[in-house]
């Protein structure tokens, strides 16, 4: 799975003008399931993210995890994280998992974050979404479970 994390003071996602998910201080997580990913992959990614020290401590250093700060998460499915731009000018997305598997893994990932204790809301899988955020820092981190 691939994930793009953005530390935010607020984020929300709208579908057809209606807010379907939001979070306060915490993480906006754009996530993409890839072929070969499974429930264990989604659960391991959630565990990794829960422990990343992306939030400032009293000394202003990034030493605290989202769990330690009591932050929340907004998870948005983002198949374009699998973009292949190696041929021409139009990205290809065949590197993303198919829609049925992708939706299952996206929901499993959000569920795993909740099980860890992180308040988590989601966008709407497959919908045309408008995502807005106030990036805090900015801090943006790229994760790929296929990279060591």
C-alpha positions as a Python dict, from the first residue, in 0.01 Angstrom:
ca = {
    (1, 'X'): (0, 0, 0),
    (2, 'X'): (103, 356, -53),
    (3, 'X'): (14, 642, 176),
    (4, 'X'): (76, 1013, 171),
    (5, 'X'): (51, 1163, 519),
    (6, 'X'): (-5, 1531, 579),
    (7, 'X'): (5, 1672, 930),
    (8, 'X'): (-296, 1901, 953),
    (9, 'X'): (-468, 2131, 1196),
    (10, 'X'): (-796, 2055, 1013),
    (11, 'X'): (-906, 1859, 704),
    (12, 'X'): (-1238, 1768, 548),
    (13, 'X'): (-1376, 1592, 245),
    (14, 'X'): (-1697, 1684, 64),
    (15, 'X'): (-1902, 1488, -184),
    (16, 'X'): (-2165, 1684, -381),
    (17, 'X'): (-2129, 1976, -141),
    (18, 'X'): (-2184, 1765, 173),
    (19, 'X'): (-1909, 1703, 430),
    (20, 'X'): (-1869, 1325, 457),
    (21, 'X'): (-1556, 1316, 673),
    (22, 'X'): (-1330, 1548, 869),
    (23, 'X'): (-1061, 1563, 1133),
    (24, 'X'): (-910, 1819, 1362),
    (25, 'X'): (-542, 1826, 1452),
    (26, 'X'): (-388, 1507, 1323),
    (27, 'X'): (-330, 1345, 986),
    (28, 'X'): (-488, 1354, 644),
    (29, 'X'): (-395, 1016, 498),
    (30, 'X'): (-428, 957, 124),
    (31, 'X'): (-406, 581, 71),
    (32, 'X'): (-376, 354, -233),
    (33, 'X'): (-403, -24, -237),
    (34, 'X'): (-166, -202, -476),
    (35, 'X'): (-182, -550, -629),
    (36, 'X'): (-69, -808, -376),
    (37, 'X'): (-176, -604, -74),
    (38, 'X'): (-392, -780, 180),
    (39, 'X'): (-551, -725, 521),
    (40, 'X'): (-214, -779, 691),
    (41, 'X'): (-60, -507, 472),
    (42, 'X'): (-335, -260, 566),
    (43, 'X'): (-306, -344, 936),
    (44, 'X'): (74, -313, 934),
    (45, 'X'): (57, 25, 758),
    (46, 'X'): (-190, 154, 1016),
    (47, 'X'): (38, 35, 1298),
    (48, 'X'): (341, 204, 1140),
    (49, 'X'): (155, 534, 1098),
    (50, 'X'): (26, 524, 1456),
    (51, 'X'): (384, 516, 1585),
    (52, 'X'): (546, 774, 1356),
    (53, 'X'): (672, 1070, 1556),
    (54, 'X'): (537, 1354, 1341),
    (55, 'X'): (407, 1590, 1610),
    (56, 'X'): (594, 1846, 1817),
    (57, 'X'): (677, 1796, 2181),
    (58, 'X'): (712, 2079, 2434),
    (59, 'X'): (1060, 2156, 2297),
    (60, 'X'): (925, 2192, 1942),
    (61, 'X'): (1084, 1869, 1815),
    (62, 'X'): (892, 1605, 1619),
    (63, 'X'): (893, 1344, 1897),
    (64, 'X'): (525, 1256, 1944),
    (65, 'X'): (297, 1017, 1758),
    (66, 'X'): (-65, 1078, 1669),
    (67, 'X'): (-157, 843, 1954),
    (68, 'X'): (46, 1044, 2204),
    (69, 'X'): (-116, 1371, 2098),
    (70, 'X'): (-470, 1235, 2082),
    (71, 'X'): (-492, 1348, 1719),
    (72, 'X'): (-746, 1226, 1468),
    (73, 'X'): (-722, 1102, 1110),
    (74, 'X'): (-908, 1156, 785),
    (75, 'X'): (-847, 871, 539),
    (76, 'X'): (-914, 929, 169),
    (77, 'X'): (-879, 666, -102),
    (78, 'X'): (-638, 792, -370),
    (79, 'X'): (-572, 549, -656),
    (80, 'X'): (-362, 814, -833),
    (81, 'X'): (-78, 742, -588),
    (82, 'X'): (-14, 444, -818),
    (83, 'X'): (44, 671, -1121),
    (84, 'X'): (296, 549, -1377),
    (85, 'X'): (440, 846, -1565),
    (86, 'X'): (724, 658, -1734),
    (87, 'X'): (560, 653, -2078),
    (88, 'X'): (436, 975, -2231),
    (89, 'X'): (241, 1251, -2065),
    (90, 'X'): (-72, 1068, -1959),
    (91, 'X'): (-34, 876, -1631),
    (92, 'X'): (-136, 512, -1621),
    (93, 'X'): (-302, 363, -1315),
    (94, 'X'): (-280, -10, -1383),
    (95, 'X'): (-48, -36, -1081),
    (96, 'X'): (-339, 25, -844),
    (97, 'X'): (-544, -261, -703),
    (98, 'X'): (-880, -325, -868),
    (99, 'X'): (-1180, -138, -724),
    (100, 'X'): (-1325, -426, -518),
    (101, 'X'): (-996, -515, -350),
    (102, 'X'): (-901, -148, -313),
    (103, 'X'): (-1224, -60, -134),
    (104, 'X'): (-1193, -355, 102),
    (105, 'X'): (-833, -266, 192),
    (106, 'X'): (-911, 106, 226),
    (107, 'X'): (-1188, 27, 474),
    (108, 'X'): (-967, -226, 655),
    (109, 'X'): (-693, 36, 687),
    (110, 'X'): (-937, 288, 842),
    (111, 'X'): (-1075, 15, 1070),
    (112, 'X'): (-722, -76, 1182),
    (113, 'X'): (-652, 288, 1276),
    (114, 'X'): (-972, 291, 1482),
    (115, 'X'): (-876, -37, 1651),
    (116, 'X'): (-544, 119, 1752),
    (117, 'X'): (-734, 403, 1918),
    (118, 'X'): (-715, 680, 1660),
    (119, 'X'): (-1041, 866, 1592),
    (120, 'X'): (-1078, 813, 1216),
    (121, 'X'): (-1319, 935, 951),
    (122, 'X'): (-1312, 861, 579),
    (123, 'X'): (-1403, 1000, 243),
    (124, 'X'): (-1634, 808, 10),
    (125, 'X'): (-1466, 541, -198),
    (126, 'X'): (-1493, 598, -573),
    (127, 'X'): (-1665, 936, -538),
    (128, 'X'): (-1555, 1266, -688),
    (129, 'X'): (-1436, 1433, -368),
    (130, 'X'): (-1324, 1781, -273),
    (131, 'X'): (-1058, 1763, -4),
    (132, 'X'): (-955, 2071, 191),
    (133, 'X'): (-689, 2095, 457),
    (134, 'X'): (-480, 2328, 663),
    (135, 'X'): (-133, 2175, 645),
    (136, 'X'): (56, 2206, 974),
    (137, 'X'): (427, 2263, 927),
    (138, 'X'): (403, 2167, 647),
    (139, 'X'): (483, 1806, 719),
    (140, 'X'): (424, 1558, 436),
    (141, 'X'): (548, 1198, 449),
    (142, 'X'): (536, 930, 176),
    (143, 'X'): (511, 562, 276),
    (144, 'X'): (516, 254, 56),
    (145, 'X'): (488, -89, 217),
    (146, 'X'): (701, -235, -65),
    (147, 'X'): (996, -13, 32),
    (148, 'X'): (1205, -126, 329),
}
